[in-house]
Amino acid sequence: MKKNKNHAFKTYDKIASWYDQNRSRELFEKNWLDQAIALLPENPKVLDLGCGTGTPMIDYFLEKGCQVTGIDGSENQIAIAKTRYHNVTFIVSDMRNLNLDQKFDLIIAWHSFFHLPQHDQQTMFPKFSSHLKPSGILLFTSGPEAGEIWSENGGEALYHASLSPNEYKDLLQKHGFTLINHRILDPECGDATVWLAKLLPIPIENP
C-alpha cells in the first residue's frame, strides 16, 4: 500500500465506491448532531468539511431544515454525493484551502479533520472562526491523544493525526471559541473523540 500523508482525499478517491458501500448508514452521530442543531437558528447554514458521499449525515441535516454546503477533496466522493442531493451545494476542494465569501451557523468536520497533519490542523482554526457567524457552532472529531497512526481501508492506507486535548483547548480559546461539550472515546458514538464549541461574539467597544 502506498502511503499518502498529506492528501488523504486522494486515497478516498481510490476507495470512493468501497467506502460508500461500507460506510454505516446508522446515524451513530445523532446525539452530537442534535446538540449542535439545538444551538442553531431556524434554517441554518451548515458547512460540512470532508462531507464524503454525504450519507447519512446530510440526510439528517436536510431533514432538520438546514441549508448544506459540502466540501471534500475527493472528486469521486463528491460525484457520488451529487447523484443523491440536488439541493446541496458541493465543492471539490482541500479543506486547507477554505476561503469562501460567506459565513455559516455550523461548521462540522466529522472524521475528516483528523486526516490532516498536525501542523495543518493548527492552521485550520482561524479558517473555522472566519467562516462562522457570531455565536456559530463548530463540531469536529479528533484522536484521543497527540500522535499519528495509519489505518487500512479498502486495501489502502489512510493517515490520521491528532493534537493533544490541551492543545485543542488552547487553539479553541485562542481563536475565540468557548468549549460547550467534549468527550474522549465516546462509547455511545463509536468511540469517537468529539468537540463541540461556540464562537463567542466580538464585544462592541463603546466609543
N, C-alpha and C positions, 0 to 999 in steps of 0.2 A: 504494500500500500504506500503510495506517495503521500507524504505529509505536507500540508499547506497551512502554515501557522498564521499567516497574515490575511488570508482571504478565504475564510470558511465558506462563504457563499459560493465559491467555485466548486467546492466539494458538494454542496447542496445541489448545484446544477447537475452533477453526475448522478445523484441519487434521488432526484426530484420525484420520479414515479414511485420508487420504492418507499420513500418517506411518506408520500401521500397515502399509500396503501396501508402503511403500518402505523401511522400516527393515530393514537387513540382518539376516538370520537366522543369518549366520555369527558364531560366538562369538569375535570377534577379541579380546575382553577376557579370554579364558580364562587366559592366563598370570598376569595380575594377580589374577583371582578365585582361582586356585589358591594363589597366595602368601598371600592373606588367609585362605582357608579352612584352610590348613595351620596357622595360628596359633590356631584356634578349638577349643573343646571339642566333644565329641560332641553332636549335635542342637542346634546353636547357634541362638540367636535373632538374626535378621537384620532390620534396618530399612533398607528401600530408599526413599530420599528422591528423589522425582521418578521414580517407577517407570514412568510412562507406561502402555503396554498390557501391560507385563511381559515380552514375548517379545524375545529368547531368554534373558535373564539369570535370570528367576525359575525357568524350567525347570531351569536348571543348579543353582541353589541347592536346589531341591526334590530333584533327583537326588542331591545330596550330603547329604541328610538335614537340611537347615536348616528352621527354622520361620520363615516370612517374614511380615512386615508391610510393606505397600506404601503409600506416601503420595504423592499428587500433587494439585496444584491443579486439574487438568483433569478435570471431571466426565465428559466424553465419553471420555477415555482410560481412566479407571477403569471406566466402564461396559463397555468392550471387555474389559478385564482380567478383570472379574468373570465374564464368559461362559466364560473359559478355566480359571480357577483357583478351585476351590471350597473348597480347604483353605488359602487365604491370606486374611489379614485386610487389607482395603483401606479406606483413609480418604481422603476428599476434603478436602484442606487445603493451604494455602500452607505450605511448609516453614518460613517465617519465624515461623509461629505454633506451632511444635513445642512441645508441653507434655504429653507422655504420662506417665502414672504407672507407668512401667516402664523397665527398663534392658535393653540389648541387648549381645550379644557382638560384633556387627559393625554399623556404620553405613556404608552406601555411598551416595554422591551422584555418580552417573556421568553425565556430560554433562547435568547438571541444575543443580548448584550454580552453574555459571558463567553461568546466565541471571539471577542476582541482581545488582543494582547493587553496586558495590564496598563501600559502607558496610554494606549488608545482609550481604555475605559476612563482613565482620569480626565482626558481631554473632552469627553462627551458631556460632562456635567454643565459646562457653560452653554452647550448647544441645547441641552434639556431646558434650562431656565429661560433661554432666549426664545424658545418656541412654545412656551406656556403662557397662558393668560394669568393675570394676578389671581392668586388662590387656586391655580391649576394643580392637577394631581399627577404625580409620577409613580408608576408601578413597574418594578423590574425584578428580575431574579439574578442571583449571583451564586458563586460557590460558597460553601460554609466557612472557608478559611483561605488565606492567601496561598496561591500556588498555581501550577499549570498541570493539566492532565490531557491525555488523549483517549478518545473512545472509538469504538468500531461501530459504524452504522452503514448498513447496506454494502458491506465489503470495502468501505472507505474509512480512512482515519479522520476524525473530527477533533479539532483543537478546542480546549476550554481553558479559561483563566479566571482567576478571582483575586481581588484585593482582600485585605483583612476587614472584618466588620468595623473596626475602629476607623480605618481609612475611609470606608464608605460613609460613615457617620460624619467624619470631618469634611469630606467633599460635599455632602448634602448641606451641611451648615455653612460652609464657605460660599456656596452658590445660592443661598437664600431659601433653603428648604427647612421645614420642620418635619421630623420623623413622626408619623402617625402610628404605624404598626410595622413590626419586623419579626420574622420568625425564622430560625435556623433549622433546616431539615424538617419542615412541617410534615408530620406523618399523615395528615389529612389531605395533603396536596402532593402526593408522590415524592415526598422528601425534598421538595423544592425549598430553597432559601429565598425568602421573599421580602421585598422592601416596598412600603407604601409611604409616600411623603407628599407634603403640600408646599407649594411655592408661596412664601409669605409676600403679601403686598408691600410695595415700597412705600414707606410713610411719606406723606406730603409735608414738607417743612413750611412752617409759617414764615412769611417774608419779614 
